[in-house]
Amino acid sequence: MLNPEKLNLVIDIGNSLTKVALFDAGKIVEIISMESLSIDRLGDLKHNYPALNQAILSSVAEVDAELLKVLKKDFDYFIEFDHQTAVPIGNLYESKETLGLDRLAAAVGGIVLFPNKELLVIDAGTAITFDLVDKNHHFLGGNISPGLKMRFRALHEFTKKLPEIECADPWSMIGKTTEEAIRAGVQNGMIFEIDGMIDHVRKDWPQCQVILTGGDLFFFDKKLKNTIFVKYEITLIGLNRILEYNAEKN
């Protein structure tokens, strides 16, 4: 049953998709994916869910000024997530101003799900990121690597004759045509990279909890040899926790 007095709205504007999530007492009520969030669509959400009174927005690009104005006016408490926003995690990243906010939010989401555990958060999206969080809730940093589509595109753009193809499932270990060879190299290579990173981290952190998220996770989650936890909504969960954390301090 929904809390009639308080619902949170979480808006995550990514490179290719906008995700909107409604939270009730830390639990996801609904997730909506769309190309972009318009003022009219926001009005529909407020009409359908009158209890929406807190909101957070995170975006990889500049946000429409009118949308921000409406969010500030129509919600009792609203924050636009940026590098000055307080977060419930110690940030040991040296270049904090260049840290992707989606990476930080996903790390916070990992802490919500697995408090007091060592974490490796892997986000397989436009880029693939590997981020480490220690059991004392410190973000330690990580790796950034080209994502699946970027690898296919790079092979096409930086060579003269290789075609641009798309990922597909199933695929072979050894390609017998150029298209099969590209697919085998890119997709198997990404699996080896993910498994290799997990193996490397678990040498020092044997009990490390590995969380896999991102738009491309469904290509790999069943093919990795390591045990992982799949959570597509990890960034949204983290953003909701950041919203609650700041609202509590307000």
GUGUVEX-652799 format. One line per 2 residues: number of its first residue (from 1); for each residue x, y, z of C-alpha. Coordinates in nm, 4 decimals. Example, Ala and Ser with C-alpha at 12.3 -4.5 7.8 and 13.67 -1.06 7.14 Angstrom:
<nodes>
1 = 1.2300 -0.4500 0.7800; 1.3670 -0.1060 0.7140
</nodes>
This chain:
<nodes>
1 = 0.0000 0.0000 0.0000; 0.1352 0.3434 -0.0945
3 = 0.2191 0.5969 0.1738; -0.0475 0.8644 0.1114
5 = 0.1706 1.1401 0.2518; 0.5069 1.0927 0.0853
7 = 0.6384 0.9597 -0.2440; 0.9782 1.0297 -0.3963
9 = 1.0394 1.0982 -0.7645; 1.3799 0.9975 -0.9025
11 = 1.4793 1.1203 -1.2497; 1.7888 0.9778 -1.4165
13 = 1.8677 1.1332 -1.7558; 2.1260 0.9205 -1.9342
15 = 2.3000 0.9295 -2.2701; 2.0204 0.7594 -2.4617
17 = 1.7308 0.7152 -2.2187; 1.5550 0.8884 -1.9312
19 = 1.4414 0.6724 -1.6406; 1.1827 0.7933 -1.3920
21 = 1.1180 0.5995 -1.0728; 0.8676 0.6406 -0.7911
23 = 0.9695 0.5316 -0.4419; 0.7564 0.4683 -0.1362
25 = 0.9547 0.4246 0.1875; 1.2631 0.3125 -0.0036
27 = 1.0742 0.0652 -0.2226; 1.0298 0.1056 -0.5972
29 = 0.6654 0.1603 -0.6902; 0.7090 0.2113 -1.0639
31 = 0.9827 0.2674 -1.3219; 0.9110 0.4438 -1.6504
33 = 1.1618 0.4659 -1.9352; 1.1261 0.7377 -2.1986
35 = 1.3287 0.9336 -2.4521; 1.2916 1.2546 -2.2506
37 = 1.0859 1.3961 -1.9644; 0.8596 1.6813 -2.0698
39 = 0.6818 1.9273 -1.8429; 0.3482 1.7765 -1.9523
41 = 0.4668 1.4264 -1.8612; 0.5826 1.5542 -1.5230
43 = 0.2392 1.7095 -1.4715; 0.0754 1.3761 -1.5488
45 = 0.2908 1.2070 -1.2856; 0.1949 1.4664 -1.0251
47 = -0.1719 1.4237 -1.1165; -0.1599 1.0437 -1.1005
49 = 0.0460 1.0391 -0.7809; -0.0588 1.3390 -0.5654
51 = 0.1653 1.2168 -0.2819; 0.4803 1.2984 -0.4818
53 = 0.6481 1.5672 -0.2735; 1.0242 1.5077 -0.2996
55 = 1.2352 1.4762 -0.6139; 1.5930 1.4352 -0.7310
57 = 1.7257 1.4777 -1.0835; 2.0558 1.3489 -1.2175
59 = 2.1595 1.4175 -1.5757; 2.4606 1.3584 -1.7994
61 = 2.3653 1.6693 -2.0008; 2.2381 2.0196 -1.9361
63 = 1.8791 2.0161 -1.8144; 1.6010 2.2280 -1.9616
65 = 1.5647 2.5403 -1.7467; 1.1834 2.5326 -1.7595
67 = 1.1751 2.1726 -1.6364; 1.3997 2.2663 -1.3441
69 = 1.1751 2.5617 -1.2633; 0.8672 2.3365 -1.2492
71 = 1.0446 2.0789 -1.0326; 1.1501 2.3479 -0.7853
73 = 0.7990 2.4957 -0.7771; 0.5876 2.1804 -0.7629
75 = 0.7841 1.9749 -0.5095; 0.8262 2.0467 -0.1394
77 = 1.1887 1.9366 -0.1638; 1.3949 1.9071 -0.4831
79 = 1.7649 1.8642 -0.5520; 1.9590 1.8539 -0.8751
81 = 2.2350 1.6020 -0.8090; 2.5786 1.7501 -0.8715
83 = 2.9294 1.7297 -0.7290; 2.8361 1.9590 -0.4391
85 = 2.5477 1.7374 -0.3242; 2.6071 1.5615 0.0073
87 = 2.6236 1.1830 -0.0281; 2.6119 0.9010 0.2316
89 = 2.9452 0.7587 0.1173; 3.3072 0.8593 0.1685
91 = 3.4521 0.9687 -0.1649; 3.8238 0.8918 -0.1967
93 = 3.8352 0.9646 -0.5706; 4.1110 1.2186 -0.6303
95 = 3.9463 1.4101 -0.9174; 3.6027 1.4387 -0.7596
97 = 3.4781 1.6999 -1.0082; 3.5312 1.4567 -1.2973
99 = 3.3679 1.1557 -1.1333; 3.0552 1.0484 -1.3179
101 = 2.7565 1.1032 -1.0927; 2.6000 0.7807 -1.2185
103 = 2.9033 0.5911 -1.0850; 2.8673 0.7547 -0.7445
105 = 2.4915 0.6941 -0.7316; 2.5356 0.3272 -0.8248
107 = 2.7907 0.2884 -0.5449; 2.5422 0.4379 -0.2973
109 = 2.2785 0.1978 -0.4290; 2.5162 -0.0893 -0.3631
111 = 2.5547 0.0206 -0.0026; 2.1760 0.0327 0.0380
113 = 2.1465 -0.3284 -0.0777; 2.4639 -0.4645 0.0827
115 = 2.5670 -0.2523 0.3823; 2.9066 -0.3226 0.5388
117 = 3.0242 -0.5393 0.2484; 3.3057 -0.4900 0.0012
119 = 3.1520 -0.4110 -0.3360; 3.2478 -0.4219 -0.7006
121 = 2.9827 -0.2361 -0.9003; 2.9949 -0.3035 -1.2749
123 = 2.7847 -0.0830 -1.5019; 2.7676 -0.2142 -1.8594
125 = 2.6286 0.0809 -2.0507; 2.7639 0.3251 -2.3092
127 = 3.0922 0.2732 -2.1282; 3.1594 -0.0106 -1.8877
129 = 3.2704 0.0994 -1.5429; 3.4133 -0.1045 -1.2569
131 = 3.3936 0.0682 -0.9176; 3.5105 -0.0436 -0.5748
133 = 3.3519 0.0348 -0.2382; 3.5071 -0.0893 0.0858
135 = 3.3090 -0.2245 0.3812; 3.3390 0.1120 0.5583
137 = 3.1437 0.2787 0.2765; 3.4352 0.4468 0.0999
139 = 3.4258 0.4889 -0.2774; 3.7788 0.3942 -0.3819
141 = 3.7650 0.4479 -0.7579; 3.7694 0.2088 -1.0486
143 = 3.8117 0.1555 -1.4216; 3.6405 0.2934 -1.7316
145 = 3.6372 0.0930 -2.0533; 3.4515 0.1155 -2.3880
147 = 3.1023 -0.0298 -2.3831; 2.9647 -0.2917 -2.6176
149 = 2.8294 -0.0650 -2.8927; 3.1352 0.1576 -2.8725
151 = 3.3623 -0.1402 -2.9413; 3.1657 -0.2434 -3.2482
153 = 3.1621 0.1144 -3.3780; 3.5335 0.1676 -3.3157
155 = 3.6295 -0.1387 -3.5202; 3.4265 -0.0022 -3.8103
157 = 3.5386 0.3608 -3.7847; 3.9102 0.3013 -3.7306
159 = 3.9560 0.0374 -3.9993; 3.8869 0.0579 -4.3720
161 = 3.7045 -0.2648 -4.4407; 3.5476 -0.4006 -4.1229
163 = 3.1676 -0.3674 -4.1244; 2.9685 -0.2130 -3.8417
165 = 2.7556 -0.4839 -3.6863; 2.5401 -0.5175 -3.3783
167 = 2.5600 -0.7501 -3.0823; 2.3600 -1.0702 -3.1043
169 = 2.2889 -1.3745 -2.8919; 2.3823 -1.6548 -2.9282
171 = 2.7340 -1.6141 -3.0640; 3.0330 -1.8415 -3.1119
173 = 3.3701 -1.8540 -2.9413; 3.5518 -1.8621 -3.2766
175 = 3.4162 -1.6709 -3.5755; 3.4166 -1.8367 -3.9180
177 = 3.3170 -1.5217 -4.1049; 3.4328 -1.1631 -4.0547
179 = 3.1015 -1.0714 -3.8950; 3.1195 -1.3716 -3.6607
181 = 3.4836 -1.2925 -3.5792; 3.4011 -0.9335 -3.4833
183 = 3.1090 -1.0452 -3.2685; 3.3161 -1.3190 -3.1035
185 = 3.6021 -1.0794 -3.0361; 3.3912 -0.7992 -2.8957
187 = 3.1401 -0.9981 -2.6918; 3.3762 -1.2689 -2.5667
189 = 3.6376 -1.0039 -2.4961; 3.3951 -0.8137 -2.2788
191 = 3.3056 -1.1298 -2.0856; 3.6743 -1.2071 -2.0307
193 = 3.7314 -0.8495 -1.9154; 3.4470 -0.8614 -1.6632
195 = 3.5417 -1.2050 -1.5298; 3.9082 -1.1039 -1.5174
197 = 3.8318 -0.7940 -1.3122; 3.6150 -0.9933 -1.0720
199 = 3.8934 -1.2515 -1.0286; 4.1478 -0.9765 -0.9664
201 = 3.9364 -0.8013 -0.7022; 3.8474 -1.1247 -0.5224
203 = 4.2156 -1.2051 -0.4709; 4.2169 -0.9246 -0.2120
205 = 3.8466 -0.9282 -0.1253; 3.7337 -1.2945 -0.1377
207 = 3.3870 -1.2100 -0.0026; 3.3369 -0.9140 -0.2346
209 = 2.9784 -0.8687 -0.3525; 2.9704 -0.8101 -0.7289
211 = 2.6769 -0.6094 -0.8645; 2.6090 -0.5932 -1.2386
213 = 2.3890 -0.3221 -1.3871; 2.3492 -0.1228 -1.7075
215 = 2.1665 -0.1531 -2.0370; 2.3900 -0.4306 -2.1711
217 = 2.3860 -0.6487 -1.8599; 2.1404 -0.8961 -2.0123
219 = 2.3973 -0.9985 -2.2725; 2.6398 -1.1112 -2.0045
221 = 2.4715 -1.1928 -1.6746; 2.4218 -1.5640 -1.7521
223 = 2.7547 -1.6083 -1.9305; 2.9975 -1.4999 -1.6588
225 = 3.1731 -1.7747 -1.4667; 3.1697 -1.5698 -1.1460
227 = 2.8756 -1.5364 -0.9094; 2.7173 -1.1936 -0.9392
229 = 2.4073 -1.0034 -0.8279; 2.2122 -0.8387 -1.1096
231 = 2.0266 -0.5168 -1.0266; 1.9168 -0.2996 -1.3163
233 = 1.7750 -0.0339 -1.0794; 2.0906 0.0158 -0.8686
235 = 2.1495 0.3779 -0.9789; 1.7869 0.4727 -0.9132
237 = 1.8079 0.3151 -0.5666; 2.1228 0.5152 -0.4986
239 = 1.9665 0.8408 -0.6152; 1.6653 0.7824 -0.3904
241 = 1.8961 0.7253 -0.0931; 2.0851 1.0471 -0.1746
243 = 1.7525 1.2326 -0.1866; 1.6467 1.0907 0.1505
245 = 1.9883 1.1638 0.3008; 1.9693 1.5305 0.2039
247 = 1.6025 1.5657 0.2986; 1.6830 1.4318 0.6466
249 = 1.9508 1.6997 0.6857; 1.7322 1.9787 0.5504
</nodes>
